């Protein structure tokens, strides 16, 4: 799974930027700023990372079922986990 980190603790800001973030193309380890929020492509994450994070207190888990995307929010960061198949060019 690919991970995109979004550095904000404000859910409303994250929600407003979500579609832009999903649609943007980022190279591995690339960092960009949108409307004052830093977005970083964090590379591949092992599948068990999400399971481990779900067990921690203070971690909010969100699921976008139609695209199989998982979003974790903890501290001042949102992590968007996108399955590899989402990156295939049609």
Secondary structure, DSSP 8 states (H G I E B T S, - for coil): -EEEEEE-S-HHHHHHHHHHHHHS---TT-EEEETTEEEEEEEE--HHHHHHHHTSTT-EEEEEGGGTEEEEEETTEEEEEE-GGGG---
